[in-house]
Amino acid sequence: MSVAWMIGAFALVLTPIIFIHELGHFVVARLFKIRVEEFGIGFPPRAVKLFERGGTIYSLNWIPIGGFVRPAGEDDPSIPDGLAASSKTARFFTLSAGALFNFLFAIAVFWLAYMIGPSAIAVGTVSPGTPADVAGLLPGDVLVAVNGATIGEDSGVLVDQVSANGGQPVTLLVERDGEPLTLTVVPRRDGEYDPAVEGPIGISLTFAETARLAQGPLEALQTSVRSVWDVIYLTVRVPLMIFQGEISASDARPVGVVGISQIAGQAAQYTASTGDWFQLLRITAFISVALGFTNLLPIPALDGGRLLFVLVEAVRGRRIEPEREGMVHLVGMIFLLGLMLLLIVQDIVNPVIPF
């Protein structure tokens, strides 16, 4: 994958996600009559002032990364119509709105993806003399189910079943030339094959060119909401999964903007070469959920850090001095910028997907 695909994916995927996040803050702030000094498309420096309305400057900026919202009095409660001077309810919903819009955007993108339907997993190649060859699997066979479990677009379902049943018969439901066919394959046990060369049954996988598992509108909506929840749940469980050895720390490593662009770039390149939008849409929705959830973490300078101060104020009955809160957010911002720089270096030195 080239750098051009990364840049293109950044523009196609990350920019709209960031823009939606900032739009959420802007819309809810205006609903609560909080004055917004500027709503910008892209990051400063400003390229051009588009227009001004209701005390808000709408601008186009030189750095094409999403957008930004600059509310009046963000940390200064002495400004009457500013953010800090607003009620706890107004501040809570305004600060939460960015993540909420990311979640809603993800539901919409997931919904479209499931309406289109994923490409099914198909057999790419079959090595001679392997269990798959003996069972009669052929290149192009669409893998529908394994031991009664639907495979869909998730090759992990197949991998888990054949890996866990070495030496035991495994039932495969495949589709060949549009017709269902049931085959029985006996995966090899550990030590009976070289995992560096091939898997337990001796096939490579690819995506079917035409087969779909498309869902209707209502089912797709339900699946979309569930998918958003699954991403959040998985993110929360990652530390426990590492501790229990379910995944390695390297597999769960955090990635920065370069790594995210690599992942999105690979999906975009696949979409361009196959015409299959499902993978790119799903990656876009996943990133939107991840961005929204990350911003809700109680870390200073993030939305979650500011929300924490609102909650503390609600419990104490009085707010923490703005100067102290501002200092905490400043330190948090310095920390976050340093972390972002480290992640960028990591993504370049040890890329998620090799250049």
ZAMARGU-4260 file (C-alpha; in steps of 0.2 Angstrom, whole numbers, plus 5000, padded with zeros to 4 digits):
<rodrens>
0) 5000/5000/5000 | 5007/5017/4995 | 5007/5033/5005 | 4995/5040/4992 | 4982/5028/4998
5) 4985/5033/5016 | 4982/5051/5012 | 4967/5047/5001 | 4960/5037/5015 | 4963/5050/5028
10) 4953/5063/5017 | 4939/5050/5014 | 4937/5042/5031 | 4945/5052/5045 | 4941/5070/5039
15) 4922/5067/5039 | 4923/5058/5056 | 4932/5072/5064 | 4920/5085/5056 | 4905/5075/5062
20) 4912/5076/5080 | 4914/5094/5079 | 4897/5097/5071 | 4889/5088/5086 | 4897/5100/5098
25) 4892/5115/5087 | 4874/5110/5085 | 4871/5106/5103 | 4880/5122/5109 | 4868/5132/5098
30) 4853/5123/5105 | 4858/5128/5122 | 4861/5146/5116 | 4880/5145/5119 | 4889/5157/5108
35) 4901/5149/5096 | 4915/5161/5090 | 4920/5151/5076 | 4915/5135/5067 | 4929/5130/5055
40) 4931/5117/5041 | 4949/5110/5042 | 4962/5116/5055 | 4970/5134/5056 | 4978/5144/5050
45) 4963/5151/5042 | 4962/5151/5023 | 4946/5161/5021 | 4932/5168/5031 | 4916/5161/5022
50) 4903/5171/5031 | 4897/5176/5048 | 4880/5173/5056 | 4873/5174/5073 | 4890/5179/5080
55) 4899/5164/5073 | 4912/5165/5060 | 4912/5151/5047 | 4929/5148/5040 | 4939/5137/5028
60) 4956/5132/5035 | 4972/5127/5027 | 4975/5110/5036 | 4962/5098/5029 | 4958/5088/5045
65) 4940/5088/5049 | 4935/5104/5058 | 4935/5113/5075 | 4922/5123/5086 | 4928/5137/5096
70) 4915/5141/5109 | 4915/5158/5118 | 4921/5157/5136 | 4927/5139/5136 | 4936/5141/5152
75) 4930/5158/5158 | 4913/5158/5167 | 4913/5178/5167 | 4908/5178/5149 | 4888/5177/5150
80) 4884/5167/5134 | 4900/5156/5135 | 4902/5138/5138 | 4909/5139/5155 | 4895/5151/5161
85) 4882/5139/5155 | 4872/5127/5166 | 4879/5110/5171 | 4866/5102/5160 | 4871/5113/5145
90) 4889/5109/5147 | 4886/5091/5150 | 4876/5088/5134 | 4887/5100/5123 | 4903/5091/5128
95) 4895/5074/5126 | 4888/5079/5109 | 4904/5075/5099 | 4904/5057/5104 | 4885/5055/5102
100) 4886/5061/5084 | 4901/5049/5081 | 4890/5035/5087 | 4875/5040/5077 | 4886/5042/5062
105) 4893/5025/5065 | 4876/5017/5066 | 4871/5026/5049 | 4887/5019/5041 | 4885/5002/5048
110) 4867/5002/5042 | 4872/5006/5025 | 4886/4993/5025 | 4874/4979/5031 | 4861/4984/5018
115) 4874/4982/5005 | 4880/4966/5012 | 4897/4959/5015 | 4907/4949/5002 | 4906/4931/5008
120) 4922/4921/5012 | 4928/4909/4998 | 4941/4896/4995 | 4956/4904/4986 | 4967/4889/4983
125) 4968/4871/4989 | 4984/4862/4992 | 4985/4845/4985 | 4984/4830/4997 | 4978/4841/5011
130) 4962/4838/5021 | 4953/4851/5011 | 4958/4842/4995 | 4953/4825/5001 | 4936/4832/5007
135) 4933/4839/4989 | 4934/4858/4992 | 4937/4868/4976 | 4944/4885/4973 | 4929/4897/4972
140) 4918/4888/4984 | 4909/4900/4995 | 4910/4896/5014 | 4893/4897/5021 | 4894/4888/5038
145) 4906/4877/5048 | 4898/4865/5061 | 4882/4875/5060 | 4890/4892/5064 | 4887/4905/5050
150) 4904/4911/5043 | 4898/4927/5033 | 4912/4939/5031 | 4921/4933/5047 | 4935/4921/5043
155) 4939/4919/5061 | 4923/4908/5063 | 4931/4895/5051 | 4948/4897/5059 | 4942/4894/5076
160) 4933/4879/5072 | 4946/4870/5062 | 4960/4875/5074 | 4949/4868/5089 | 4945/4851/5081
165) 4961/4844/5075 | 4958/4826/5070 | 4939/4827/5072 | 4926/4828/5057 | 4921/4846/5054
170) 4905/4849/5043 | 4907/4863/5030 | 4892/4870/5021 | 4898/4878/5005 | 4890/4886/4990
175) 4896/4880/4973 | 4889/4887/4957 | 4874/4894/4966 | 4870/4877/4974 | 4872/4872/4993
180) 4884/4857/4996 | 4889/4849/5013 | 4907/4842/5015 | 4916/4834/5029 | 4934/4839/5032
185) 4946/4832/5046 | 4958/4846/5051 | 4976/4841/5055 | 4982/4841/5072 | 4996/4852/5079
190) 5013/4845/5073 | 5005/4837/5057 | 5008/4853/5047 | 5019/4868/5046 | 5008/4883/5051
195) 5021/4895/5042 | 5016/4887/5026 | 4997/4883/5027 | 4983/4880/5040 | 4975/4864/5047
200) 4965/4860/5031 | 4976/4867/5018 | 4967/4881/5010 | 4969/4900/5007 | 4955/4912/5008
205) 4948/4926/4998 | 4932/4936/4996 | 4918/4929/4984 | 4915/4941/4970 | 4896/4940/4969
210) 4890/4931/4985 | 4881/4943/4997 | 4873/4941/5014 | 4863/4957/5013 | 4851/4962/5027
215) 4834/4971/5026 | 4832/4989/5033 | 4826/4984/5050 | 4838/4970/5053 | 4852/4980/5046
220) 4848/4994/5059 | 4847/4982/5073 | 4864/4974/5068 | 4871/4992/5067 | 4866/4997/5084
225) 4873/4980/5091 | 4889/4983/5081 | 4892/5000/5089 | 4889/4992/5106 | 4901/4977/5102
230) 4915/4990/5097 | 4913/4999/5114 | 4912/4983/5124 | 4928/4975/5115 | 4937/4991/5118
235) 4933/4991/5137 | 4938/4972/5138 | 4955/4974/5129 | 4965/4976/5145 | 4957/4960/5152
240) 4959/4951/5136 | 4978/4955/5137 | 4979/4950/5155 | 4970/4933/5152 | 4981/4930/5136
245) 4967/4930/5124 | 4976/4943/5113 | 4994/4949/5114 | 4999/4966/5119 | 5007/4969/5102
250) 4990/4965/5093 | 4981/4977/5105 | 4993/4991/5103 | 4986/5009/5101 | 4989/5017/5084
255) 4990/5035/5079 | 4984/5044/5064 | 4997/5036/5053 | 4991/5018/5058 | 4973/5023/5057
260) 4976/5030/5039 | 4985/5014/5035 | 4971/5003/5040 | 4958/5014/5031 | 4970/5015/5016
265) 4970/4996/5014 | 4951/4995/5015 | 4950/5009/5002 | 4962/5001/4991 | 4952/4985/4992
270) 4936/4994/4988 | 4944/5002/4973 | 4950/4986/4966 | 4935/4975/4969 | 4920/4988/4970
275) 4915/4980/4987 | 4911/4995/4999 | 4907/4984/5014 | 4925/4983/5021 | 4928/5002/5019
280) 4911/5006/5027 | 4914/4995/5041 | 4931/5002/5045 | 4924/5019/5044 | 4910/5015/5056
285) 4923/5007/5068 | 4935/5022/5068 | 4920/5033/5071 | 4915/5023/5087 | 4933/5022/5093
290) 4935/5041/5091 | 4919/5045/5100 | 4923/5033/5114 | 4941/5039/5116 | 4935/5057/5118
295) 4924/5051/5132 | 4938/5044/5143 | 4941/5055/5158 | 4958/5062/5152 | 4961/5081/5154
300) 4959/5091/5138 | 4948/5077/5131 | 4929/5079/5131 | 4928/5066/5145 | 4940/5076/5156
305) 4929/5091/5155 | 4914/5081/5158 | 4923/5074/5174 | 4924/5092/5180 | 4906/5095/5177
310) 4901/5079/5187 | 4913/5084/5201 | 4904/5101/5201 | 4887/5092/5202 | 4893/5082/5217
315) 4902/5096/5226 | 4889/5109/5223 | 4901/5121/5217 | 4914/5122/5203 | 4932/5120/5204
320) 4941/5136/5201 | 4943/5139/5182 | 4961/5143/5183 | 4965/5126/5191 | 4954/5117/5179
325) 4962/5126/5164 | 4979/5121/5171 | 4974/5103/5172 | 4968/5104/5154 | 4984/5112/5148
330) 4995/5098/5156 | 4983/5085/5148 | 4985/5093/5131 | 5004/5093/5132 | 5003/5075/5137
335) 4991/5070/5123 | 5002/5079/5110 | 5017/5070/5116 | 5008/5053/5116 | 5001/5057/5098
340) 5019/5061/5093 | 5025/5044/5100 | 5011/5035/5091 | 5015/5043/5075 | 5034/5038/5077
345) 5028/5020/5081 | 5017/5019/5066 | 5031/5024/5055 | 5045/5013/5063 | 5034/4998/5066
350) 5019/5000/5054 | 5003/4991/5056 | 5003/4987/5038 | 5020/4987/5029 | 5023/5001/5016
</rodrens>
